[in-house]
Amino acid sequence: MNRASFLVLAAACSVSLWRPAVAMAPRPPLSDPITGPRSALTKDWIGRQQPGLGIPILILAGHADSQGIAGSGTSGEAVDLLGQAPMDPRMRDELFWNRLVAIRVVQMGRQQGLNIRYYQPPLLRIDNADDPRTNWSVGRRHVRRGGYALEVHFDAYGPDGYGSGLIPRLSPGPNRLDEGLAASFGPFPLRFRGGLGGPRRGISLLEVGKLEGDLERRLRDPRTRESTIDAIALRVVTSMRGSLVSGHDPLAPAPGELSSQRPAARRAPQDPRPSASPAGV
């Protein structure tokens, strides 16, 4: 064996013998043909806990109870910049699409054998964030009983948005469901913007994509609406079921880095509703 062949073999052996403590999945691409740009913020967390296959999953539509007040979601590029009519005059376009995607996720999830349900608040506006009927309250109770809660969102258009990605729950911390969704949609830092109201209550947030461009056009076009919603929902369900059936290799955090967040003023404000819990939990 010549020296060159030996060095190649030695390198191959060293790679095969050395393994990190946890296998890491490769980072996803920075853009997707359906959902568009992904979050480019640093992933600084690993979801190690493996839920059981029958874990109760609760799906929520983001901003479902905060219409008419600050923090009601984005209207989308089509309404704000292109002068198109809202999909439903009672609500921001984000909520309109959040609802349809959330409902489809539950329908597909049940077909795939997931223990999954959808909750919709009885009112579009509930001023007290700790009202027992809000997404936050229902989600928090669900998580405290051992379930997993996911709130569906679309991100802001233009420079205020980051793109698709999973913002993991802070308590009881990320698990393999979060890892699977981060691998499919992209990751956000653990304490994104200091910790949003949902993650502080144990609810993970999924940003499907920025409500703009091709994604928004496909949603608004009746000819492509159903197939687009189906594609998004199928990705969510496939990710969750795969994480429960076989686990999911964690998406590697950037070595030695923490989150590199943009200034707070560039993004829509957090939900300003009063909370009786100072820490939001």
C-alpha positions as a Markdown table, in Angstrom:
| # | Residue | x | y | z |
|---|---|---|---|---|
| 1 | Met | 0.0 | 0.0 | 0.0 |
| 2 | Asn | 1.5 | 3.4 | -1.0 |
| 3 | Arg | 1.6 | 6.4 | 1.3 |
| 4 | Ala | -1.3 | 8.2 | -0.4 |
| 5 | Ser | -3.6 | 5.1 | -0.1 |
| 6 | Phe | -2.7 | 4.7 | 3.5 |
| 7 | Leu | -3.5 | 8.3 | 4.4 |
| 8 | Val | -6.9 | 8.0 | 2.7 |
| 9 | Leu | -7.6 | 4.8 | 4.6 |
| 10 | Ala | -6.5 | 6.3 | 7.9 |
| 11 | Ala | -8.6 | 9.4 | 7.4 |
| 12 | Ala | -11.6 | 7.2 | 6.6 |
| 13 | Cys | -11.0 | 5.1 | 9.7 |
| 14 | Ser | -10.7 | 8.1 | 11.9 |
| 15 | Val | -14.0 | 9.5 | 10.7 |
| 16 | Ser | -15.8 | 6.1 | 11.2 |
| 17 | Leu | -14.4 | 5.6 | 14.7 |
| 18 | Trp | -15.0 | 9.1 | 16.0 |
| 19 | Arg | -18.6 | 9.9 | 16.8 |
| 20 | Pro | -20.1 | 12.9 | 18.7 |
| 21 | Ala | -22.1 | 12.1 | 21.8 |
| 22 | Val | -25.3 | 12.9 | 19.8 |
| 23 | Ala | -25.7 | 12.4 | 16.1 |
| 24 | Met | -26.3 | 15.7 | 14.3 |
| 25 | Ala | -28.5 | 16.2 | 11.3 |
| 26 | Pro | -27.2 | 18.5 | 8.6 |
| 27 | Arg | -28.5 | 22.1 | 8.6 |
| 28 | Pro | -31.3 | 22.6 | 6.1 |
| 29 | Pro | -31.0 | 24.9 | 3.0 |
| 30 | Leu | -31.6 | 28.6 | 3.5 |
| 31 | Ser | -34.6 | 28.6 | 1.1 |
| 32 | Asp | -37.5 | 26.3 | 0.2 |
| 33 | Pro | -39.4 | 26.2 | -3.1 |
| 34 | Ile | -42.8 | 26.3 | -1.2 |
| 35 | Thr | -42.3 | 28.2 | 2.0 |
| 36 | Gly | -39.5 | 30.5 | 0.8 |
| 37 | Pro | -36.6 | 31.8 | 2.9 |
| 38 | Arg | -35.7 | 30.0 | 6.2 |
| 39 | Ser | -34.6 | 31.6 | 9.4 |
| 40 | Ala | -30.8 | 32.2 | 9.2 |
| 41 | Leu | -30.6 | 32.8 | 13.0 |
| 42 | Thr | -28.3 | 30.6 | 15.1 |
| 43 | Lys | -29.7 | 27.4 | 16.5 |
| 44 | Asp | -28.4 | 27.2 | 20.1 |
| 45 | Trp | -30.5 | 24.3 | 21.5 |
| 46 | Ile | -30.8 | 20.5 | 21.2 |
| 47 | Gly | -34.1 | 18.6 | 21.8 |
| 48 | Arg | -33.1 | 15.3 | 23.5 |
| 49 | Gln | -36.3 | 14.1 | 25.1 |
| 50 | Gln | -38.1 | 11.5 | 23.1 |
| 51 | Pro | -41.9 | 11.6 | 23.5 |
| 52 | Gly | -44.0 | 8.5 | 23.2 |
| 53 | Leu | -45.9 | 7.7 | 20.0 |
| 54 | Gly | -49.3 | 8.5 | 21.7 |
| 55 | Ile | -48.4 | 11.9 | 23.1 |
| 56 | Pro | -51.4 | 14.2 | 22.9 |
| 57 | Ile | -50.6 | 17.0 | 20.4 |
| 58 | Leu | -52.5 | 20.3 | 20.4 |
| 59 | Ile | -52.4 | 22.5 | 17.3 |
| 60 | Leu | -53.3 | 26.2 | 17.7 |
| 61 | Ala | -53.7 | 29.0 | 15.1 |
| 62 | Gly | -51.5 | 31.9 | 16.1 |
| 63 | His | -53.2 | 35.2 | 16.9 |
| 64 | Ala | -56.6 | 33.5 | 17.1 |
| 65 | Asp | -57.7 | 35.5 | 20.1 |
| 66 | Ser | -55.8 | 38.8 | 19.6 |
| 67 | Gln | -57.6 | 40.4 | 16.7 |
| 68 | Gly | -58.2 | 44.2 | 16.9 |
| 69 | Ile | -55.4 | 44.8 | 19.4 |
| 70 | Ala | -51.6 | 45.2 | 19.0 |
| 71 | Gly | -50.0 | 41.8 | 18.3 |
| 72 | Ser | -52.8 | 40.6 | 16.0 |
| 73 | Gly | -50.4 | 39.2 | 13.3 |
| 74 | Thr | -49.4 | 40.4 | 9.9 |
| 75 | Ser | -51.8 | 41.4 | 7.1 |
| 76 | Gly | -49.3 | 40.2 | 4.5 |
| 77 | Glu | -47.7 | 41.8 | 1.6 |
| 78 | Ala | -50.8 | 41.5 | -0.6 |
| 79 | Val | -53.0 | 43.6 | 1.7 |
| 80 | Asp | -50.4 | 46.1 | 3.0 |
| 81 | Leu | -48.4 | 46.7 | -0.2 |
| 82 | Leu | -50.4 | 45.5 | -3.1 |
| 83 | Gly | -53.8 | 46.9 | -2.1 |
| 84 | Gln | -55.6 | 43.5 | -2.2 |
| 85 | Ala | -58.7 | 42.9 | 0.0 |
| 86 | Pro | -58.2 | 40.9 | 3.2 |
| 87 | Met | -59.3 | 37.2 | 2.9 |
| 88 | Asp | -61.7 | 37.8 | 5.8 |
| 89 | Pro | -62.5 | 41.4 | 7.0 |
| 90 | Arg | -62.8 | 40.2 | 10.6 |
| 91 | Met | -59.2 | 39.2 | 10.9 |
| 92 | Arg | -55.6 | 39.7 | 9.7 |
| 93 | Asp | -54.7 | 37.5 | 6.8 |
| 94 | Glu | -52.1 | 35.7 | 8.9 |
| 95 | Leu | -54.8 | 34.3 | 11.2 |
| 96 | Phe | -56.9 | 33.3 | 8.1 |
| 97 | Trp | -54.0 | 31.2 | 6.9 |
| 98 | Asn | -53.0 | 30.0 | 10.3 |
| 99 | Arg | -56.4 | 28.5 | 10.8 |
| 100 | Leu | -56.5 | 26.7 | 7.5 |
| 101 | Val | -53.1 | 25.2 | 8.0 |
| 102 | Ala | -53.7 | 24.2 | 11.6 |
| 103 | Ile | -57.0 | 22.5 | 10.7 |
| 104 | Arg | -55.4 | 20.6 | 7.8 |
| 105 | Val | -52.5 | 19.5 | 10.0 |
| 106 | Val | -55.0 | 17.9 | 12.4 |
| 107 | Gln | -56.9 | 16.2 | 9.6 |
| 108 | Met | -53.8 | 14.8 | 8.1 |
| 109 | Gly | -52.3 | 13.9 | 11.5 |
| 110 | Arg | -55.3 | 11.8 | 12.5 |
| 111 | Gln | -55.1 | 10.0 | 9.2 |
| 112 | Gln | -51.5 | 9.2 | 10.1 |
| 113 | Gly | -52.5 | 7.9 | 13.5 |
| 114 | Leu | -51.4 | 10.8 | 15.6 |
| 115 | Asn | -53.2 | 11.7 | 18.8 |
| 116 | Ile | -53.8 | 15.3 | 17.7 |
| 117 | Arg | -56.5 | 17.9 | 18.0 |
| 118 | Tyr | -57.2 | 21.6 | 17.2 |
| 119 | Tyr | -58.4 | 24.3 | 19.6 |
| 120 | Gln | -60.1 | 27.5 | 18.4 |
| 121 | Pro | -60.9 | 30.2 | 21.0 |
| 122 | Pro | -64.6 | 31.2 | 21.1 |
| 123 | Leu | -63.8 | 34.9 | 20.4 |
| 124 | Leu | -61.4 | 36.7 | 18.0 |
| 125 | Arg | -60.5 | 39.2 | 20.7 |
| 126 | Ile | -59.8 | 38.3 | 24.4 |
| 127 | Asp | -58.1 | 41.1 | 26.1 |
| 128 | Asn | -56.7 | 39.2 | 29.1 |
| 129 | Ala | -53.9 | 36.8 | 28.0 |
| 130 | Asp | -54.6 | 34.7 | 31.1 |
| 131 | Asp | -58.2 | 34.2 | 30.3 |
| 132 | Pro | -58.7 | 30.4 | 30.4 |
| 133 | Arg | -60.1 | 30.5 | 26.8 |
| 134 | Thr | -57.0 | 31.9 | 25.2 |
| 135 | Asn | -54.5 | 29.9 | 23.1 |
| 136 | Trp | -51.9 | 30.5 | 25.8 |
| 137 | Ser | -54.0 | 29.3 | 28.7 |
| 138 | Val | -55.3 | 26.2 | 26.9 |
| 139 | Gly | -51.8 | 25.4 | 25.6 |
| 140 | Arg | -50.2 | 25.8 | 29.0 |
| 141 | Arg | -52.7 | 23.4 | 30.6 |
| 142 | His | -52.2 | 20.9 | 27.8 |
| 143 | Val | -48.4 | 20.9 | 28.3 |
| 144 | Arg | -48.7 | 20.6 | 32.0 |
| 145 | Arg | -50.7 | 17.5 | 31.6 |
| 146 | Gly | -47.8 | 16.0 | 29.5 |
| 147 | Gly | -48.9 | 17.0 | 26.0 |
| 148 | Tyr | -47.1 | 18.9 | 23.2 |
| 149 | Ala | -48.6 | 22.1 | 21.9 |
| 150 | Leu | -47.7 | 23.8 | 18.6 |
| 151 | Glu | -48.9 | 27.2 | 17.5 |
| 152 | Val | -48.9 | 27.9 | 13.7 |
| 153 | His | -47.8 | 31.3 | 12.4 |
| 154 | Phe | -46.8 | 33.0 | 9.2 |
| 155 | Asp | -43.9 | 35.5 | 9.5 |
| 156 | Ala | -43.9 | 39.2 | 8.6 |
| 157 | Tyr | -43.2 | 40.1 | 5.0 |
| 158 | Gly | -40.2 | 42.1 | 3.9 |
| 159 | Pro | -37.2 | 43.0 | 6.1 |
| 160 | Asp | -39.2 | 42.6 | 9.3 |
| 161 | Gly | -39.6 | 38.9 | 8.8 |
| 162 | Tyr | -37.0 | 36.1 | 9.3 |
| 163 | Gly | -38.5 | 33.3 | 7.3 |
| 164 | Ser | -39.7 | 29.8 | 8.2 |
| 165 | Gly | -38.6 | 28.1 | 11.3 |
| 166 | Leu | -39.4 | 26.5 | 14.7 |
| 167 | Ile | -39.2 | 28.6 | 17.9 |
| 168 | Pro | -39.0 | 25.9 | 20.6 |
| 169 | Arg | -40.8 | 25.9 | 23.9 |
| 170 | Leu | -38.8 | 27.1 | 26.9 |
| 171 | Ser | -40.5 | 24.9 | 29.5 |
| 172 | Pro | -40.2 | 21.9 | 29.8 |
| 173 | Gly | -37.6 | 22.5 | 27.0 |
| 174 | Pro | -37.3 | 21.3 | 23.4 |
| 175 | Asn | -37.8 | 17.7 | 22.5 |
| 176 | Arg | -37.5 | 15.5 | 19.4 |
| 177 | Leu | -40.7 | 16.9 | 17.9 |
| 178 | Asp | -39.1 | 20.3 | 18.0 |
| 179 | Glu | -36.0 | 18.9 | 16.4 |
| 180 | Gly | -38.0 | 17.4 | 13.6 |
| 181 | Leu | -39.8 | 20.6 | 12.8 |
| 182 | Ala | -36.6 | 22.6 | 13.0 |
| 183 | Ala | -35.0 | 20.2 | 10.5 |
| 184 | Ser | -38.0 | 20.6 | 8.1 |
| 185 | Phe | -38.6 | 24.3 | 8.4 |
| 186 | Gly | -35.4 | 25.8 | 9.9 |
| 187 | Pro | -34.5 | 26.8 | 13.5 |
| 188 | Phe | -34.8 | 29.9 | 15.6 |
| 189 | Pro | -32.8 | 30.5 | 18.8 |
| 190 | Leu | -34.1 | 29.1 | 22.1 |
| 191 | Arg | -34.7 | 32.5 | 23.7 |
| 192 | Phe | -35.8 | 34.3 | 20.5 |
| 193 | Arg | -36.6 | 37.9 | 21.4 |
| 194 | Gly | -36.0 | 37.2 | 25.0 |
| 195 | Gly | -38.7 | 34.5 | 25.1 |
| 196 | Leu | -42.1 | 34.9 | 23.5 |
| 197 | Gly | -45.4 | 34.4 | 25.4 |
| 198 | Gly | -46.1 | 31.1 | 23.8 |
| 199 | Pro | -42.7 | 29.4 | 24.4 |
| 200 | Arg | -42.7 | 30.7 | 28.0 |
| 201 | Arg | -45.9 | 28.8 | 28.5 |
| 202 | Gly | -44.5 | 25.6 | 27.0 |
| 203 | Ile | -46.0 | 26.2 | 23.5 |
| 204 | Ser | -43.7 | 25.8 | 20.5 |
| 205 | Leu | -44.2 | 28.2 | 17.6 |
| 206 | Leu | -43.9 | 27.3 | 13.9 |
| 207 | Glu | -43.3 | 30.1 | 11.4 |
| 208 | Val | -44.5 | 28.5 | 8.1 |
| 209 | Gly | -42.9 | 31.2 | 6.0 |
| 210 | Lys | -43.0 | 35.0 | 5.3 |
| 211 | Leu | -46.5 | 36.0 | 4.1 |
| 212 | Glu | -45.3 | 37.4 | 0.8 |
| 213 | Gly | -44.2 | 36.6 | -2.7 |
| 214 | Asp | -44.8 | 33.2 | -4.2 |
| 215 | Leu | -46.0 | 31.6 | -1.0 |
| 216 | Glu | -48.7 | 34.2 | -0.5 |
| 217 | Arg | -49.7 | 34.2 | -4.2 |
| 218 | Arg | -50.1 | 30.4 | -4.1 |
| 219 | Leu | -52.3 | 30.6 | -1.0 |
| 220 | Arg | -54.5 | 33.4 | -2.5 |
| 221 | Asp | -54.9 | 31.7 | -5.9 |
| 222 | Pro | -57.9 | 29.4 | -5.7 |
| 223 | Arg | -56.2 | 27.1 | -8.3 |
| 224 | Thr | -53.2 | 26.4 | -6.0 |
| 225 | Arg | -54.6 | 27.1 | -2.5 |
| 226 | Glu | -55.5 | 23.6 | -1.5 |
| 227 | Ser | -52.4 | 22.0 | -2.9 |
| 228 | Thr | -50.2 | 24.6 | -1.1 |
| 229 | Ile | -52.0 | 24.1 | 2.3 |
| 230 | Asp | -51.7 | 20.3 | 1.8 |
| 231 | Ala | -48.0 | 20.5 | 1.1 |
| 232 | Ile | -47.4 | 22.6 | 4.2 |
| 233 | Ala | -49.5 | 20.4 | 6.5 |
| 234 | Leu | -48.0 | 17.2 | 5.1 |
| 235 | Arg | -44.6 | 18.5 | 5.9 |
| 236 | Val | -45.6 | 19.2 | 9.5 |
| 237 | Val | -47.3 | 15.9 | 10.0 |
| 238 | Thr | -44.5 | 13.9 | 8.3 |
| 239 | Ser | -42.0 | 15.6 | 10.6 |
| 240 | Met | -43.9 | 15.0 | 13.8 |
| 241 | Arg | -44.7 | 11.4 | 13.0 |
| 242 | Gly | -41.2 | 10.7 | 11.9 |
| 243 | Ser | -39.9 | 12.2 | 15.2 |
| 244 | Leu | -42.2 | 10.0 | 17.2 |
| 245 | Val | -41.7 | 6.7 | 15.3 |
| 246 | Ser | -38.0 | 6.8 | 14.9 |
| 247 | Gly | -36.7 | 9.9 | 16.6 |
| 248 | His | -34.9 | 12.6 | 14.8 |
| 249 | Asp | -31.2 | 13.4 | 14.9 |
| 250 | Pro | -30.8 | 16.9 | 16.4 |
| 251 | Leu | -30.0 | 19.7 | 14.0 |
| 252 | Ala | -26.5 | 20.8 | 14.9 |
| 253 | Pro | -26.1 | 24.2 | 16.6 |
| 254 | Ala | -23.5 | 26.5 | 15.2 |
| 255 | Pro | -20.3 | 25.7 | 17.1 |
| 256 | Gly | -19.7 | 28.2 | 20.0 |
| 257 | Glu | -22.3 | 30.6 | 18.8 |
| 258 | Leu | -25.4 | 32.0 | 20.5 |
| 259 | Ser | -28.3 | 33.7 | 18.8 |
| 260 | Ser | -27.6 | 36.7 | 16.5 |
| 261 | Gln | -30.9 | 38.5 | 16.6 |
| 262 | Arg | -32.0 | 41.6 | 14.7 |
| 263 | Pro | -33.1 | 44.7 | 16.6 |
| 264 | Ala | -36.5 | 44.4 | 18.2 |
| 265 | Ala | -37.9 | 47.4 | 16.4 |
| 266 | Arg | -37.7 | 45.5 | 13.1 |
| 267 | Arg | -40.3 | 43.0 | 14.0 |
| 268 | Ala | -44.0 | 43.1 | 15.1 |
| 269 | Pro | -44.4 | 43.6 | 18.8 |
| 270 | Gln | -45.1 | 40.9 | 21.2 |
| 271 | Asp | -48.7 | 40.4 | 22.5 |
| 272 | Pro | -49.2 | 43.3 | 24.9 |
| 273 | Arg | -52.2 | 41.8 | 26.7 |
| 274 | Pro | -51.9 | 41.9 | 30.5 |
| 275 | Ser | -50.7 | 38.7 | 32.2 |
| 276 | Ala | -51.2 | 37.9 | 35.9 |
| 277 | Ser | -48.0 | 35.9 | 35.8 |
| 278 | Pro | -44.9 | 38.1 | 35.8 |
| 279 | Ala | -42.8 | 35.4 | 34.1 |
| 280 | Gly | -45.6 | 34.5 | 31.7 |
| 281 | Val | -46.0 | 30.9 | 33.0 |
